[in-house]
């Protein structure tokens, strides 16, 4: 396997990152905990489905795995997980289309 592929064993390096940049690492961990809140206005299941959709657009395989499993634990169905991924795909496609419009603007008139 190439060293450029995602490998779950790479996650062990997070501990080293925490030692090398403890303030930043702790800030990131605390930010990441927002998804797991139980007392927010958005219920946990929907927090996880939102996180999953974002993970699909950022293409982080670790986040996709974690938030899919957490969404399932929070009561999300297979259909909800699928719809979340496809909603993310629609928005990503929309972003590409609007950036295409920007490209035309930068191109200017013929």
BALOBA-1460 file (C-alpha; in Angstrom, 3 decimals):
// residues 110
<rec num="1" residu="x" x="0.000" y="0.000" z="0.000"/>
<rec num="2" residu="x" x="1.327" y="3.418" z="-0.908"/>
<rec num="3" residu="x" x="2.173" y="5.804" z="1.901"/>
<rec num="4" residu="x" x="-0.249" y="8.299" z="0.338"/>
<rec num="5" residu="x" x="-3.345" y="6.239" z="1.076"/>
<rec num="6" residu="x" x="-5.371" y="6.653" z="4.226"/>
<rec num="7" residu="x" x="-4.422" y="4.155" z="6.859"/>
<rec num="8" residu="x" x="-6.258" y="3.974" z="10.190"/>
<rec num="9" residu="x" x="-2.893" y="3.321" z="11.843"/>
<rec num="10" residu="x" x="-1.962" y="6.919" z="11.001"/>
<rec num="11" residu="x" x="-4.331" y="8.061" z="13.737"/>
<rec num="12" residu="x" x="-1.714" y="6.989" z="16.282"/>
<rec num="13" residu="x" x="0.203" y="10.095" z="15.193"/>
<rec num="14" residu="x" x="-2.493" y="12.293" z="16.718"/>
<rec num="15" residu="x" x="-0.902" y="11.664" z="20.113"/>
<rec num="16" residu="x" x="2.404" y="13.000" z="18.798"/>
<rec num="17" residu="x" x="0.636" y="16.020" z="17.319"/>
<rec num="18" residu="x" x="-0.823" y="16.704" z="20.754"/>
<rec num="19" residu="x" x="2.670" y="16.723" z="22.246"/>
<rec num="20" residu="x" x="4.138" y="18.889" z="19.489"/>
<rec num="21" residu="x" x="1.387" y="21.527" z="19.533"/>
<rec num="22" residu="x" x="-0.575" y="21.037" z="22.776"/>
<rec num="23" residu="x" x="-2.491" y="24.334" z="22.775"/>
<rec num="24" residu="x" x="-3.643" y="24.004" z="19.186"/>
<rec num="25" residu="x" x="-4.382" y="20.311" z="19.570"/>
<rec num="26" residu="x" x="-6.527" y="20.897" z="22.665"/>
<rec num="27" residu="x" x="-8.401" y="23.682" z="20.876"/>
<rec num="28" residu="x" x="-9.085" y="21.337" z="17.967"/>
<rec num="29" residu="x" x="-10.264" y="18.565" z="20.303"/>
<rec num="30" residu="x" x="-12.622" y="20.945" z="22.069"/>
<rec num="31" residu="x" x="-13.994" y="22.187" z="18.743"/>
<rec num="32" residu="x" x="-14.505" y="18.615" z="17.593"/>
<rec num="33" residu="x" x="-16.576" y="17.904" z="20.730"/>
<rec num="34" residu="x" x="-19.284" y="20.303" z="19.539"/>
<rec num="35" residu="x" x="-20.795" y="17.520" z="17.451"/>
<rec num="36" residu="x" x="-21.227" y="15.267" z="20.479"/>
<rec num="37" residu="x" x="-23.198" y="17.789" z="22.552"/>
<rec num="38" residu="x" x="-26.435" y="16.427" z="23.923"/>
<rec num="39" residu="x" x="-27.769" y="19.738" z="25.243"/>
<rec num="40" residu="x" x="-27.758" y="21.860" z="22.087"/>
<rec num="41" residu="x" x="-30.813" y="23.075" z="20.196"/>
<rec num="42" residu="x" x="-29.985" y="20.626" z="17.395"/>
<rec num="43" residu="x" x="-30.486" y="17.015" z="18.525"/>
<rec num="44" residu="x" x="-27.464" y="14.701" z="18.483"/>
<rec num="45" residu="x" x="-28.721" y="12.638" z="15.539"/>
<rec num="46" residu="x" x="-28.946" y="15.720" z="13.341"/>
<rec num="47" residu="x" x="-25.586" y="17.012" z="14.564"/>
<rec num="48" residu="x" x="-24.027" y="13.737" z="13.426"/>
<rec num="49" residu="x" x="-25.831" y="13.795" z="10.071"/>
<rec num="50" residu="x" x="-24.628" y="17.362" z="9.476"/>
<rec num="51" residu="x" x="-21.103" y="16.332" z="10.463"/>
<rec num="52" residu="x" x="-21.334" y="13.370" z="8.097"/>
<rec num="53" residu="x" x="-22.436" y="15.594" z="5.214"/>
<rec num="54" residu="x" x="-19.547" y="17.962" z="5.871"/>
<rec num="55" residu="x" x="-17.148" y="15.020" z="6.104"/>
<rec num="56" residu="x" x="-18.361" y="13.876" z="2.695"/>
<rec num="57" residu="x" x="-17.525" y="17.281" z="1.228"/>
<rec num="58" residu="x" x="-14.132" y="17.507" z="2.968"/>
<rec num="59" residu="x" x="-13.535" y="13.867" z="2.007"/>
<rec num="60" residu="x" x="-12.074" y="12.829" z="5.352"/>
<rec num="61" residu="x" x="-12.449" y="9.035" z="5.566"/>
<rec num="62" residu="x" x="-11.887" y="9.026" z="9.326"/>
<rec num="63" residu="x" x="-14.607" y="11.627" z="9.897"/>
<rec num="64" residu="x" x="-16.967" y="9.773" z="7.562"/>
<rec num="65" residu="x" x="-16.487" y="6.590" z="9.578"/>
<rec num="66" residu="x" x="-16.824" y="8.230" z="12.993"/>
<rec num="67" residu="x" x="-19.866" y="10.347" z="12.150"/>
<rec num="68" residu="x" x="-21.644" y="7.522" z="10.319"/>
<rec num="69" residu="x" x="-21.232" y="5.254" z="13.335"/>
<rec num="70" residu="x" x="-22.231" y="8.038" z="15.728"/>
<rec num="71" residu="x" x="-25.282" y="8.896" z="13.621"/>
<rec num="72" residu="x" x="-26.351" y="5.256" z="13.717"/>
<rec num="73" residu="x" x="-25.910" y="5.167" z="17.527"/>
<rec num="74" residu="x" x="-27.977" y="8.370" z="17.755"/>
<rec num="75" residu="x" x="-30.840" y="6.708" z="15.876"/>
<rec num="76" residu="x" x="-30.196" y="7.698" z="12.265"/>
<rec num="77" residu="x" x="-31.392" y="5.287" z="9.625"/>
<rec num="78" residu="x" x="-29.478" y="3.964" z="6.635"/>
<rec num="79" residu="x" x="-31.722" y="6.139" z="4.468"/>
<rec num="80" residu="x" x="-30.886" y="9.284" z="6.489"/>
<rec num="81" residu="x" x="-27.167" y="8.577" z="6.165"/>
<rec num="82" residu="x" x="-27.566" y="8.137" z="2.404"/>
<rec num="83" residu="x" x="-29.632" y="11.303" z="2.031"/>
<rec num="84" residu="x" x="-27.041" y="13.260" z="4.047"/>
<rec num="85" residu="x" x="-24.299" y="12.156" z="1.669"/>
<rec num="86" residu="x" x="-26.362" y="13.044" z="-1.388"/>
<rec num="87" residu="x" x="-27.359" y="16.442" z="0.015"/>
<rec num="88" residu="x" x="-23.643" y="17.107" z="0.520"/>
<rec num="89" residu="x" x="-22.979" y="16.007" z="-3.065"/>
<rec num="90" residu="x" x="-25.670" y="18.369" z="-4.362"/>
<rec num="91" residu="x" x="-24.186" y="21.313" z="-2.480"/>
<rec num="92" residu="x" x="-20.680" y="20.460" z="-3.607"/>
<rec num="93" residu="x" x="-21.919" y="20.325" z="-7.202"/>
<rec num="94" residu="x" x="-23.669" y="23.647" z="-6.688"/>
<rec num="95" residu="x" x="-20.415" y="25.144" z="-5.458"/>
<rec num="96" residu="x" x="-18.630" y="23.899" z="-8.560"/>
<rec num="97" residu="x" x="-21.311" y="25.427" z="-10.804"/>
<rec num="98" residu="x" x="-21.163" y="28.823" z="-9.099"/>
<rec num="99" residu="x" x="-17.367" y="28.781" z="-9.247"/>
<rec num="100" residu="x" x="-17.783" y="28.058" z="-12.955"/>
<rec num="101" residu="x" x="-19.820" y="31.244" z="-13.197"/>
<rec num="102" residu="x" x="-16.952" y="33.083" z="-11.468"/>
<rec num="103" residu="x" x="-14.562" y="31.609" z="-14.041"/>
<rec num="104" residu="x" x="-16.703" y="33.114" z="-16.798"/>
<rec num="105" residu="x" x="-16.607" y="36.465" z="-15.010"/>
<rec num="106" residu="x" x="-12.802" y="36.312" z="-14.824"/>
<rec num="107" residu="x" x="-12.604" y="35.224" z="-18.460"/>
<rec num="108" residu="x" x="-14.466" y="38.324" z="-19.504"/>
<rec num="109" residu="x" x="-16.204" y="38.989" z="-22.812"/>
<rec num="110" residu="x" x="-15.218" y="37.316" z="-26.078"/>
